[in-house]
Amino acid sequence: MDNYDRWRDNSPRGSQRRKLSFQPTGSWVPPTTEQKPAAPFEVSKTKRILQVAVAVVYCLFAAGIIFGYAALKPVLINEGVYRDRCTSEELEKGVRVCYEQEIRLNFMFTVAAVATNVNALPVGTVLDRFGPRISGFVGCFFLALGALSMAFADSLPFDGYIPGYLFLALGGPFVFISSFQLSNTFPRYSGLILALLTGAFDTSSAIFLFYRLIYQASHETFTPRKFFLAYLAVPVCILLAEIFLMPARSYKTVGELVVQAKDADPSANSHDECQTLTNGESVDDAAVVDPEQQHHHDAVDEATHLLGKDASKQSKAEERKRNISGVWGALHGKSAWQQIRSPWFVLITLFTVIQMTRINYFVATIRPQYEYLLHSYRKAVQVNTFFDVALPAGGVISVPFIGLILDNTSTPFVLAVLVTIAAVIGVLGEIGQMWAAYANVCLFVVYRPLYYTAVSDYAAKVFGFATFGKVYGLIICLAGLLNFIQSGLDALTHGLFRDDPRPINAALLVVEAVVGVALVGFVYWRSRSIERERLEEEAEGATQVLIPGADREQVERSHGHDTYGVS
């Protein structure tokens, strides 16, 4: 177990050794219903593999399906959803989508997008208090309720589309976030497992794309009611998986396994290896085995097998990543309130609000935007179709490259890349050419997962894991709530600017550039200060090393240098 000494020595001790919490508003006070984590080696390897595989599949069908809105929207328009809100004048003109219809459909997506982000608060609370199984049950309930509301929305005495889409948005995070702990089933492959789950989330937006293709192939006979009734099979299957396969308790993290393996080291009991009877006779050959000691041996062996033999190398690699980031530990040890009042928090929150608004606004309005810019409904449909395919594909393709960028470049560089790509996307959004439209979509589908991952990476490196749930949860929650301004942007585009998206895109570009430059400048300046402080600490802690064979007394004796120039 010597390979793990460094991990243990660098880990918090005593009251500081706490598990990373998913609860943004929680505290360190133990919950009334405490969910103690389970060791992975207590579950068979086959079952753990099956758990990961099943989780990836159901995240593919449920985690982020609402972000396939661009593919579902044409179906809803064709089915006449919110057509009753059109004026008689608009109906006489035979417009494809009237003003109130467009606003209401986009509002449906806005509410769902906001709920997805704000939902981080209750998801974390439920997951920490009751475990991943109960969290999965809640997700299944919301998914089923959402599917039923969408299926019978046209028959309900109230508008069922907005609450139905809202419930789908609430169910996804409960299912998705509760699956994160499965990365601990095989600690050596935790990065791969998280990448698979993240890829499944990004790809889940393709569910509505496949439905639209089936809808068109069936000559519009496979109506939304039939689709959402069939979709009820998804929460039912997830429910069965949660009951019969998935763990009721979260698996232990790498740090907890290391501590367990170290604490279980039976070397302290080695003096009992030779036991003596009351008459003084040795029983070395009696092969007496202490069951508790054997359990310790088994725990060490299993934990060592799970963690692998290269723990020290992994520890050095993690230390190298921290140094490369340039911002690691900037506010570690500070209270959440101190962190929230800092420029680190204010600037990243403003940047996140702007980018999330731009992302969701583009997803909701891509077809009408390009219908105006390209002066062609047919070309706008082509761009929309390309976007529907590229959105999930881009997320999956970019996952491994995102990891390489975040692990091997500094945080100021990553933020500069985000600001630059966002600026290019903004410029391309002003150009009414097909090449610009395709280039815009390609950059967008790569930028979206990079942006979301980079913000969480920034929060972890700057604020630390002790307050990660609170601070990161607040960033996403505020950004989600402020996304309601998207409805105002829709109203301005279709009213004041007469369907011209360029003024809004230009305004968002300018605001993003100002905030982005301020963020990058501040982080770069502070990273230089942090690096200088780190080098000074290393210099102060450096020890004198003698050349082999040198005489310490000769080296340390006074040579009179201190009297040079003194009369």
C-alpha positions in Angstrom: 0.0 0.0 0.0 3.0 2.3 -0.1 1.8 3.5 -3.5 -1.2 5.1 -1.9 0.7 6.9 0.9 0.9 10.1 -1.1 -2.8 10.2 -1.9 -3.6 9.7 1.8 -1.0 12.2 3.0 -2.4 14.9 0.6 -6.0 14.2 1.6 -7.8 16.2 4.3 -7.7 14.8 7.7 -10.2 14.5 10.6 -13.3 16.7 10.1 -11.9 17.9 6.7 -12.3 14.4 5.1 -15.7 14.9 3.8 -17.4 13.4 0.8 -18.1 15.7 -2.2 -21.7 16.8 -1.9 -24.2 17.2 -4.7 -26.4 19.4 -2.5 -25.9 23.1 -3.4 -27.8 24.4 -0.4 -26.8 21.8 2.1 -24.4 21.9 5.0 -21.9 19.6 6.6 -24.5 18.5 9.1 -25.3 14.8 8.5 -28.8 14.3 7.0 -31.4 12.6 9.0 -31.5 9.7 6.6 -27.7 9.1 6.1 -26.7 7.3 2.9 -23.4 5.6 3.6 -21.5 4.9 0.4 -20.8 1.3 -0.6 -17.5 -0.2 -1.7 -17.4 -1.3 -5.3 -15.8 -4.6 -4.5 -18.9 -5.5 -2.5 -20.7 -5.9 -5.9 -19.7 -8.4 -8.6 -17.7 -7.1 -11.6 -20.4 -8.3 -14.0 -23.1 -6.5 -12.1 -21.1 -3.3 -12.1 -20.5 -3.5 -15.8 -24.2 -4.0 -16.4 -25.1 -1.0 -14.1 -22.8 1.3 -16.2 -24.1 0.0 -19.5 -27.8 0.3 -18.5 -27.2 3.8 -17.1 -25.6 5.0 -20.4 -28.6 3.6 -22.3 -31.3 5.2 -20.2 -29.4 8.5 -20.1 -29.4 8.3 -23.9 -33.2 8.2 -23.8 -34.0 10.6 -20.9 -31.1 12.8 -19.7 -31.4 15.8 -22.0 -34.1 15.2 -24.6 -35.6 18.6 -24.2 -32.6 20.1 -26.0 -33.8 18.4 -29.2 -36.5 21.1 -29.3 -35.3 22.3 -32.7 -36.3 18.9 -34.1 -39.6 18.7 -32.3 -40.8 22.2 -33.0 -41.6 21.7 -36.7 -43.8 18.7 -35.8 -45.7 20.7 -33.2 -46.2 23.5 -35.7 -47.4 21.1 -38.3 -49.9 19.6 -35.8 -51.3 23.1 -35.2 -50.1 23.5 -31.6 -50.9 27.1 -30.5 -52.4 27.8 -33.9 -55.5 29.1 -32.1 -53.4 32.1 -30.8 -53.0 33.4 -34.4 -55.1 36.4 -35.4 -57.7 36.2 -38.2 -55.5 38.4 -40.3 -52.5 36.1 -39.9 -54.7 33.1 -40.7 -56.0 34.7 -43.9 -52.5 35.4 -45.1 -51.7 31.7 -44.4 -48.5 32.4 -42.5 -46.6 29.2 -41.5 -46.1 30.4 -37.9 -47.8 33.4 -36.5 -46.4 35.8 -33.9 -48.1 34.5 -30.7 -47.6 30.8 -31.8 -43.9 31.4 -32.2 -43.6 33.2 -28.9 -45.6 30.5 -27.0 -43.6 27.6 -28.5 -40.3 29.2 -27.7 -41.6 30.0 -24.2 -42.3 26.3 -23.7 -38.6 25.6 -24.4 -37.4 28.5 -22.2 -39.3 27.3 -19.2 -37.9 23.8 -19.7 -34.3 25.1 -20.1 -34.6 27.2 -17.0 -36.0 24.3 -15.0 -33.1 22.0 -16.1 -30.6 24.4 -14.6 -32.5 25.4 -11.4 -33.3 21.7 -10.9 -29.7 21.3 -9.7 -30.8 22.5 -6.3 -33.5 19.8 -5.5 -31.6 17.0 -7.3 -28.5 17.5 -5.1 -30.6 17.6 -2.0 -32.5 14.4 -2.8 -29.3 12.6 -4.0 -27.4 13.4 -0.8 -30.2 12.6 1.6 -31.8 9.6 0.0 -29.3 8.1 -2.5 -29.3 7.5 -6.2 -32.2 5.0 -6.2 -34.8 7.4 -4.8 -33.4 10.1 -7.1 -34.1 7.8 -10.0 -37.6 7.1 -8.8 -38.3 10.9 -8.7 -36.9 11.2 -12.2 -39.1 8.4 -13.5 -42.2 10.1 -12.0 -41.5 13.4 -13.7 -40.7 11.7 -17.0 -43.9 9.7 -17.0 -45.9 12.8 -15.9 -44.3 14.8 -18.7 -45.0 12.2 -21.4 -48.6 11.9 -20.3 -49.1 15.7 -20.3 -47.5 16.0 -23.8 -49.6 13.1 -25.1 -53.0 14.5 -23.9 -52.1 18.2 -24.0 -54.7 19.0 -26.7 -57.5 17.3 -24.6 -56.8 18.9 -21.3 -58.8 21.9 -20.0 -55.6 23.8 -19.7 -52.4 24.3 -21.7 -50.6 20.9 -21.2 -47.6 21.5 -23.4 -45.7 23.9 -21.2 -46.1 21.8 -18.0 -45.5 18.6 -20.0 -42.2 19.8 -21.4 -41.3 21.2 -18.0 -41.8 17.8 -16.4 -39.6 16.2 -19.0 -36.9 18.8 -18.1 -37.3 18.0 -14.4 -37.0 14.3 -14.9 -33.8 14.3 -16.9 -31.4 15.7 -14.3 -32.7 13.4 -11.6 -31.8 10.4 -13.8 -28.6 11.8 -15.2 -26.9 13.3 -12.1 -27.7 10.3 -9.9 -25.7 8.2 -12.5 -22.5 10.2 -11.9 -21.6 8.0 -8.9 -21.3 5.0 -11.2 -17.9 6.4 -12.3 -16.7 5.0 -9.0 -17.6 1.4 -10.0 -14.2 1.1 -11.7 -12.0 3.9 -10.4 -9.2 3.4 -13.0 -11.8 4.0 -15.7 -13.8 6.8 -14.0 -13.0 9.3 -16.7 -14.2 6.9 -19.5 -17.4 6.2 -17.6 -18.1 9.9 -17.1 -17.4 10.6 -20.8 -19.9 7.9 -21.7 -22.6 9.4 -19.5 -21.9 12.9 -20.8 -21.9 11.6 -24.4 -25.3 10.0 -23.7 -26.6 13.3 -22.3 -25.5 15.1 -25.4 -26.8 12.4 -27.8 -30.2 12.3 -26.0 -31.2 15.4 -27.9 -31.4 13.2 -31.0 -34.5 11.4 -29.7 -36.8 14.1 -31.1 -34.9 14.0 -34.3 -35.6 10.3 -34.8 -39.2 11.0 -33.9 -39.5 13.7 -36.5 -38.0 11.4 -39.2 -40.5 8.7 -38.2 -43.3 11.2 -38.2 -42.4 12.3 -41.8 -41.9 8.7 -43.0 -45.3 7.7 -41.6 -47.0 10.5 -43.6 -47.7 12.3 -40.3 -49.8 9.4 -38.9 -47.4 8.8 -36.0 -48.7 11.8 -34.0 -47.2 13.3 -30.9 -49.8 11.5 -28.8 -48.7 8.1 -30.1 -45.0 9.0 -29.7 -45.3 10.2 -26.1 -47.5 7.3 -25.1 -44.8 5.0 -26.5 -42.2 7.0 -24.6 -43.8 6.0 -21.4 -41.8 2.7 -21.8 -38.6 4.7 -20.9 -39.5 5.7 -17.3 -41.0 2.2 -16.8 -37.7 0.6 -17.9 -35.7 3.0 -15.7 -37.9 2.2 -12.8 -37.4 -1.5 -13.2 -33.6 -1.0 -13.5 -33.5 1.1 -10.3 -35.4 -1.6 -8.4 -33.7 -4.7 -9.6 -30.2 -3.6 -10.8 -29.0 -0.1 -9.8 -27.4 0.5 -6.4 -29.5 2.0 -3.6 -26.3 3.7 -2.2 -23.7 5.7 -4.0 -20.4 3.9 -4.6 -17.3 5.1 -2.6 -15.0 7.6 -4.3 -11.3 7.0 -5.0 -10.3 9.0 -2.0 -12.6 6.9 0.3 -11.2 3.7 -1.1 -7.7 4.8 -0.5 -8.5 5.7 3.1 -10.3 2.4 3.6 -7.4 0.4 2.1 -4.9 2.3 4.3 -6.9 2.1 7.5 -7.5 -1.6 6.9 -3.8 -2.4 6.7 -3.4 -5.2 9.3 0.3 -4.6 9.8 -0.4 -3.2 13.3 -1.7 -6.7 14.2 1.4 -8.5 13.1 2.5 -9.1 16.7 -0.4 -11.5 17.0 1.0 -13.6 14.2 2.4 -16.0 16.8 0.0 -16.8 19.6 0.9 -18.5 22.8 -1.3 -20.7 25.0 -1.5 -20.3 28.7 1.0 -23.1 29.2 3.5 -21.1 27.0 3.4 -23.5 24.0 3.6 -21.9 20.6 0.7 -22.4 18.1 2.5 -21.1 15.0 1.6 -24.3 13.2 -2.0 -24.2 14.3 -2.9 -22.0 11.3 -5.2 -19.8 13.5 -6.7 -17.0 11.4 -8.5 -14.1 12.9 -11.7 -13.4 10.9 -11.4 -9.7 11.4 -7.8 -9.7 10.3 -8.7 -11.7 7.2 -11.4 -9.1 6.4 -8.7 -6.4 6.6 -6.5 -8.4 4.2 -9.5 -8.8 1.8 -10.3 -5.1 1.9 -6.7 -4.1 1.1 -6.5 -6.6 -1.7 -9.8 -5.5 -3.3 -9.1 -1.8 -2.9 -5.7 -2.3 -4.4 -7.1 -4.2 -7.3 -9.7 -1.5 -8.0 -7.3 1.4 -7.8 -4.5 -0.2 -9.8 -0.7 -0.2 -9.2 0.0 3.2 -10.5 -1.5 5.4 -7.8 1.6 7.5 -7.3 1.8 8.2 -11.0 -1.8 9.3 -11.0 -1.1 11.5 -8.0 1.8 13.2 -9.8 -0.3 13.6 -13.0 -3.1 15.3 -10.9 -0.5 17.6 -9.3 0.8 18.5 -12.8 -2.7 19.4 -14.0 -3.2 21.7 -11.0 0.0 23.5 -11.7 -0.8 23.9 -15.4 -4.3 25.4 -14.7 -2.7 28.4 -13.0 -5.7 29.0 -10.8 -5.9 25.9 -8.7 -6.7 26.8 -5.1 -7.4 30.5 -5.7 -10.2 30.5 -3.2 -9.9 27.1 -1.5 -10.5 27.3 2.2 -12.7 30.4 1.8 -16.4 30.3 2.9 -19.0 30.1 0.2 -20.1 33.7 1.1 -16.6 35.0 0.6 -16.3 33.2 -2.7 -19.6 34.5 -4.0 -18.6 38.1 -3.2 -15.3 37.8 -5.2 -14.7 38.9 -8.8 -14.0 35.2 -9.6 -17.7 34.5 -9.0 -19.2 37.7 -10.4 -17.4 37.5 -13.7 -17.9 33.8 -14.4 -21.6 34.2 -13.4 -22.1 37.1 -15.8 -20.3 35.2 -18.6 -22.4 32.1 -17.9 -25.7 34.1 -18.0 -24.8 35.6 -21.4 -23.6 32.4 -23.0 -26.5 30.3 -21.7 -28.9 32.8 -23.0 -27.2 32.8 -26.4 -27.1 29.0 -26.6 -30.8 28.5 -25.7 -31.9 31.4 -27.9 -30.1 29.9 -30.9 -31.6 26.4 -30.2 -35.1 27.8 -30.0 -34.9 30.1 -33.0 -32.5 28.6 -35.5 -35.1 28.0 -38.3 -36.8 31.5 -38.2 -33.4 33.1 -37.9 -32.0 31.5 -41.1 -35.3 31.8 -42.9 -34.8 35.6 -42.6 -31.1 35.7 -43.2 -31.2 33.3 -46.2 -34.5 34.7 -47.5 -35.6 31.0 -48.1 -37.7 28.7 -46.0 -36.2 25.7 -47.9 -32.6 26.6 -47.1 -33.6 27.3 -43.5 -35.0 23.8 -43.2 -31.8 22.4 -44.6 -29.8 24.3 -41.9 -32.2 23.2 -39.2 -31.9 19.5 -40.3 -28.1 19.7 -40.3 -28.3 21.2 -36.8 -30.5 18.5 -35.5 -27.9 15.9 -36.5 -24.8 17.9 -35.6 -26.0 18.8 -32.1 -25.8 15.3 -30.6 -22.9 14.2 -32.8 -20.8 17.3 -31.9 -21.3 16.6 -28.2 -20.1 13.0 -28.5 -17.1 13.8 -30.8 -15.8 16.7 -28.7 -15.8 14.9 -25.3 -12.3 13.4 -25.5 -10.8 16.6 -27.0 -12.4 18.7 -24.2 -10.6 16.5 -21.6 -7.3 17.0 -23.3 -7.8 20.8 -23.5 -8.8 21.2 -19.9 -6.0 18.9 -18.6 -3.1 20.3 -20.6 -3.8 24.0 -20.9 -4.2 26.8 -18.4 -7.6 28.1 -17.3 -6.9 31.6 -18.8 -6.2 30.0 -22.1 -9.4 27.9 -22.0 -11.4 31.0 -21.2 -9.8 32.9 -24.0 -10.7 30.1 -26.4 -14.3 30.3 -25.2 -14.5 34.0 -25.7 -12.9 33.8 -29.1 -15.2 31.0 -30.4 -18.2 32.8 -29.0 -17.2 36.0 -30.9 -16.7 34.1 -34.1 -20.2 32.4 -33.7 -21.6 35.9 -33.2 -20.1 37.2 -36.3 -21.2 34.2 -38.4 -24.7 34.8 -37.1 -24.8 38.1 -38.9 -23.9 36.7 -42.3 -26.7 35.5 -44.6 -24.8 32.9 -46.6 -25.1 29.1 -46.5 -21.4 28.6 -45.8 -21.7 30.9 -42.8 -24.7 29.0 -41.6 -23.0 25.6 -41.7 -19.8 27.0 -40.2 -21.9 28.6 -37.4 -23.6 25.3 -36.6 -20.4 23.3 -36.6 -18.8 25.8 -34.2 -21.9 25.9 -32.0 -22.2 22.2 -31.5 -18.6 21.9 -30.4 -18.7 25.1 -28.3 -21.7 24.1 -26.3 -20.2 21.0 -24.5 -16.8 22.8 -24.1 -18.5 25.8 -22.5 -20.5 23.7 -20.0 -17.5 21.6 -19.0 -15.2 24.5 -18.8 -17.5 26.4 -16.4 -17.7 23.3 -14.0 -13.9 22.8 -14.3 -13.3 26.5 -13.5 -15.6 26.2 -10.4 -13.8 23.1 -9.1 -10.3 24.6 -9.6 -11.0 28.1 -8.3 -13.6 27.5 -5.5 -12.7 23.9 -4.5 -14.9 20.9 -3.8 -15.8 21.9 -0.2 -18.2 24.5 -1.6 -18.5 23.2 -5.1 -22.2 22.3 -4.8 -23.2 25.6 -3.3 -21.2 27.9 -5.6 -21.5 26.0 -8.9 -25.2 25.3 -8.2 -25.8 29.0 -7.6 -24.0 30.0 -10.9 -26.1 27.6 -12.9 -29.3 28.5 -11.0 -28.9 32.2 -11.6 -28.0 31.7 -15.2 -31.1 29.6 -15.6 -33.4 32.0 -14.0 -32.1 34.9 -16.0 -32.7 32.9 -19.2 -36.3 34.1 -19.0 -35.1 37.2 -20.8 -35.0 35.0 -23.9 -38.8 35.5 -24.1 -38.1 39.3 -24.3 -35.5 38.8 -27.0 -38.1 36.8 -29.0 -40.6 39.6 -28.6 -38.1 42.2 -29.8 -37.0 40.1 -32.8 -40.6 39.5 -34.0 -42.0 42.8 -33.0 -39.6 45.8 -33.0 -37.1 44.3 -35.5 -39.7 42.5 -37.7 -38.1 39.0 -37.6 -34.6 40.3 -38.2 -32.3 38.4 -35.7 -29.2 40.5 -36.4 -29.8 43.3 -33.9 -30.2 40.9 -31.0 -27.3 38.7 -32.1 -25.1 41.8 -32.4 -26.1 43.1 -28.9 -25.4 39.7 -27.4 -22.0 39.6 -29.2 -21.0 43.0 -27.8 -22.0 42.2 -24.2 -20.3 38.8 -24.4 -17.1 40.4 -25.7 -17.0 43.0 -22.9 -17.6 40.5 -20.1 -15.4 37.9 -21.7 -12.4 40.2 -22.1 -12.9 41.3 -18.5 -13.0 37.7 -17.3 -10.0 36.6 -19.2 -8.0 39.6 -18.2 -8.8 39.2 -14.5 -8.1 35.5 -14.4 -4.8 35.9 -16.3 -3.7 38.6 -13.9 -4.5 36.6 -10.9 -3.0 33.4 -12.3 0.3 35.2 -12.6 0.1 36.3 -9.0 -0.7 32.7 -7.9 2.2 31.3 -9.9 4.6 33.9 -8.4 3.3 33.0 -4.8 3.8 29.3 -5.5 7.4 29.7 -6.7 8.2 31.8 -3.7 6.8 29.1 -1.4 8.8 26.5 -3.2 12.0 28.6 -2.8 11.4 29.1 0.9 10.8 25.4 1.4 13.8 24.3 -0.6 16.5 22.4 1.3 20.2 22.5 0.8 21.6 19.3 -0.9 25.3 18.4 -0.4 27.4 17.0 -3.3 28.3 13.4 -2.5 31.5 13.2 -0.6 31.4 16.8 0.6 32.3 17.7 4.2 29.3 19.4 5.9 31.5 21.2 8.4 33.6 22.7 5.6 30.5 23.8 3.7 28.8 25.4 6.7 31.9 27.0 8.3 32.2 30.8 8.0 34.5 32.0 5.2 34.5 35.6 6.2 32.3 36.7 3.3 30.1 38.5 5.8 33.0 40.8 6.7 33.9 41.9 3.2 33.9 45.7 2.8 33.7 46.2 6.6 36.5 48.3 8.1 
